[in-house]
Amino acid sequence: MDAEAHYRSGALLPADSIDLARTALLLDVDGTLIDIADTPHDVVMPPSLRTTLSDLLKLSGGGVALVSGRTIEALDALFAPLTPPAIGEHGAEIRLSVSAPTLKQRPASLSDAVRRQLHLLADIDPHVLVEDKAHSVALHYRLAHRQEAVLKREVAAIVAEESTDVEMLFGKAVIDIKPRLFSKGSAVCELMTHPPFKGRTPLFIGDDTTDESVFGILPDLGGSGYSVGRPVPETQGTFRSPEQVRLWLERVAAHSGRAA
């Protein structure tokens, strides 16, 4: 087994054991496929990643999906010219196939009052970035780590005043505020009921606490999960880094290409 595919909590499946015709390959983006940057706009797309994803999509018959907190529009800009199946905004958006329009899973959004209060938190520090999306808001503070405790306290107060229908997700130097009505996990369950994913075995790779809703539902779907950078109890193994994920995916594509 590849040495780089082993890390503390378990070992990954060998690349040559993955049957892409029977697998639904579900991939988080930031921190999993690409390295996290100071802001979402500063991420660097590795040159080979688009080629690898394109190969995997062809070899799997479209059975590869991105699962992200980014909007699908932002994913398309990042991965252009690819437009793979995708789950965006932590489950608010779903695109079932390359040719399908985006399917809005849930109409729920945040109130204007909550959005205004969250935007005001940028006044705490000019390095706090407020990312306002259709169904959610993300506060990025990678450049303002000293404000973490203040931001978490203020966001918690705003959410508490709103209702129990709004929740916070604490990621890597980011706080996502969204309706409870949807999640990455619920969106994966929806995705797996549609072709080309229906009837396949899901294999999910994610790195953050925002991915835990997917890890939690995988046993019910007969699937497996792998974390990146940190062991997670519900997973079968852990990659060291996004670079190791990319290398493993390249090997999966290469083996499947030879077998085709």
C-alpha positions in Angstrom: 0.0 0.0 0.0 1.3 3.5 -0.8 3.1 4.9 2.2 1.8 8.4 1.6 -1.8 7.1 1.7 -1.5 6.1 5.3 -1.9 8.5 8.2 -2.6 7.8 11.9 -6.3 6.8 11.8 -6.2 4.3 9.0 -5.2 3.5 5.5 -6.8 4.5 2.2 -8.1 2.2 -0.4 -5.4 1.4 -3.0 -6.0 3.4 -6.1 -6.2 0.3 -8.2 -9.1 -1.0 -6.1 -11.5 1.9 -7.0 -14.2 0.9 -9.5 -15.2 4.2 -11.0 -18.3 2.7 -12.6 -19.7 1.7 -9.2 -18.3 4.6 -7.1 -19.7 8.0 -6.5 -16.6 10.1 -5.9 -17.6 13.1 -3.7 -14.9 15.7 -3.1 -14.8 18.7 -0.8 -12.8 21.6 -2.4 -11.0 24.0 0.0 -8.6 22.1 2.2 -9.2 18.9 0.3 -8.5 19.3 -3.4 -6.8 22.7 -3.1 -4.8 24.3 -0.3 -6.5 26.9 1.9 -5.4 30.5 1.3 -5.8 33.7 3.2 -9.0 34.5 1.3 -11.2 32.4 -1.0 -10.0 34.4 -4.0 -6.4 33.7 -3.2 -6.5 29.9 -3.7 -4.1 28.5 -6.3 -5.5 25.9 -8.7 -2.8 23.2 -9.2 -2.2 22.8 -13.0 -2.9 19.1 -13.1 -6.1 19.1 -11.0 -8.5 20.1 -13.8 -7.0 17.4 -16.0 -7.4 14.8 -13.3 -11.0 15.8 -12.6 -11.8 15.8 -16.3 -10.4 12.3 -16.7 -12.3 11.0 -13.6 -15.6 12.5 -14.9 -15.1 10.7 -18.3 -14.0 7.4 -16.8 -16.8 7.4 -14.2 -19.6 8.4 -16.6 -20.1 11.6 -14.6 -20.0 10.0 -11.2 -17.8 12.7 -9.6 -19.2 15.6 -7.6 -17.7 18.6 -5.8 -19.2 19.2 -2.3 -18.4 22.7 -1.1 -19.4 25.7 0.9 -18.7 27.8 -2.2 -21.5 28.6 -4.5 -21.7 26.5 -7.7 -21.1 29.7 -9.7 -17.9 30.2 -7.7 -16.9 26.6 -8.3 -17.5 27.0 -12.0 -15.2 30.0 -12.1 -12.5 28.2 -10.2 -12.6 25.0 -12.2 -13.4 26.4 -15.6 -13.9 25.1 -18.2 -15.2 22.1 -16.2 -18.7 22.2 -14.9 -19.0 19.0 -12.9 -21.9 17.8 -10.8 -21.7 19.8 -7.6 -23.2 20.6 -4.2 -22.8 24.3 -3.3 -23.3 26.5 -0.3 -23.3 23.7 2.2 -26.2 21.9 0.5 -28.3 24.9 -0.7 -27.5 24.2 -4.3 -27.2 20.9 -6.3 -26.2 20.3 -9.9 -26.8 16.7 -10.8 -24.8 16.4 -14.0 -22.6 18.4 -16.3 -25.6 19.3 -18.6 -28.2 19.8 -15.8 -29.2 23.2 -14.5 -28.5 24.0 -10.9 -31.2 22.5 -8.7 -32.0 24.6 -5.6 -32.6 22.1 -2.8 -34.1 24.5 -0.4 -35.5 28.0 -0.7 -34.6 29.1 2.8 -32.2 31.9 3.2 -31.0 34.3 5.9 -33.0 37.4 6.7 -31.9 40.8 5.6 -31.6 41.8 9.3 -29.1 39.0 10.0 -27.1 39.8 6.9 -26.8 43.5 7.9 -25.6 42.6 11.4 -23.0 40.1 10.1 -21.7 42.7 7.6 -21.2 45.2 10.5 -18.8 42.7 12.1 -16.3 43.6 9.4 -15.9 46.9 11.3 -14.1 45.0 14.0 -11.0 44.5 11.8 -10.4 45.6 8.2 -8.9 42.1 7.6 -12.2 40.3 8.4 -13.8 39.3 5.0 -17.6 39.0 4.8 -18.6 36.7 2.0 -22.3 37.1 1.3 -23.9 34.3 -0.7 -27.4 33.6 -1.8 -28.3 31.3 1.1 -25.6 31.9 3.7 -22.8 34.3 4.9 -19.2 33.4 5.7 -16.9 35.4 7.9 -13.3 34.8 7.0 -10.7 35.8 9.6 -7.5 34.1 8.5 -5.8 37.5 8.3 -7.3 38.5 11.7 -6.9 35.5 14.0 -6.8 37.7 17.1 -10.4 38.5 16.5 -11.6 34.9 16.6 -13.1 34.9 20.1 -14.8 38.2 19.5 -16.3 37.2 16.2 -17.5 33.9 17.5 -19.2 35.6 20.5 -20.8 38.3 18.3 -22.0 35.8 15.7 -23.5 33.6 18.4 -25.4 36.5 19.8 -26.8 37.4 16.4 -27.9 33.9 15.7 -29.4 33.5 19.1 -31.6 36.5 18.6 -32.7 35.3 15.2 -34.2 31.9 15.8 -33.3 28.2 16.2 -33.6 27.9 12.4 -30.1 29.4 11.9 -26.9 27.7 12.7 -23.1 28.5 12.8 -20.5 26.2 11.3 -16.9 26.8 12.5 -14.3 26.0 9.9 -10.7 26.8 9.4 -10.6 30.5 10.2 -14.1 30.9 8.9 -17.6 31.0 10.4 -20.4 30.0 8.1 -23.9 31.2 9.1 -26.8 29.4 7.3 -30.3 28.0 7.7 -30.5 24.6 9.5 -32.9 23.4 6.8 -30.1 22.0 4.6 -26.5 20.7 5.0 -23.9 19.0 2.9 -25.1 15.7 4.3 -28.7 16.2 3.3 -27.6 17.3 -0.1 -25.5 14.2 -0.6 -28.5 12.1 0.3 -30.5 13.9 -2.4 -27.7 13.6 -4.9 -27.5 9.8 -4.4 -31.1 9.4 -5.4 -30.4 10.6 -9.0 -28.4 9.2 -11.8 -25.5 8.8 -12.4 -25.0 8.5 -8.7 -28.0 6.3 -7.8 -27.0 2.8 -7.1 -23.3 3.7 -6.6 -21.2 3.5 -3.4 -20.3 6.9 -2.2 -16.7 7.7 -1.3 -16.3 11.2 0.3 -13.1 13.1 1.0 -13.3 16.2 3.3 -11.2 18.1 5.7 -13.3 20.4 7.9 -16.0 20.4 10.6 -18.3 21.6 7.9 -17.9 18.2 6.2 -19.0 16.2 9.3 -22.6 16.1 8.2 -21.5 14.0 5.2 -19.3 11.7 7.3 -22.3 11.1 9.6 -24.6 9.9 6.9 -22.2 7.7 4.9 -22.9 4.5 6.9 -26.6 4.7 6.0 -25.6 4.9 2.4 -23.1 2.1 2.6 -20.3 4.5 1.8 -16.9 5.4 3.2 -15.2 8.6 4.2 -11.7 9.9 4.3 -10.5 13.0 6.1 -7.6 15.3 5.3 -5.0 16.6 7.8 -6.8 15.3 10.9 -8.2 12.0 12.0 -12.0 11.9 12.2 -13.7 9.1 14.1 -16.3 8.3 11.4 -13.7 8.0 8.7 -11.8 5.0 7.3 -8.5 6.8 6.8 -6.8 10.2 6.6 -4.7 12.0 4.0 -1.9 14.1 5.1 -2.7 17.0 2.8 -4.5 18.2 -0.3 -1.4 17.3 -2.3 -1.7 13.7 -1.2 -5.4 13.7 -2.3 -4.5 15.0 -5.7 -1.8 12.4 -6.2 -4.1 9.6 -5.1 -6.8 10.8 -7.5 -4.2 10.9 -10.3 -3.4 7.3 -9.6 -7.1 6.4 -9.5 -7.6 8.0 -13.0 -4.4 6.4 -14.4 -5.4 2.9 -13.2 -9.0 3.2 -14.5 -7.7 4.6 -17.8 -5.5 1.6 -18.3 -8.3 -0.8 -17.4 -10.8 0.9 -19.7 
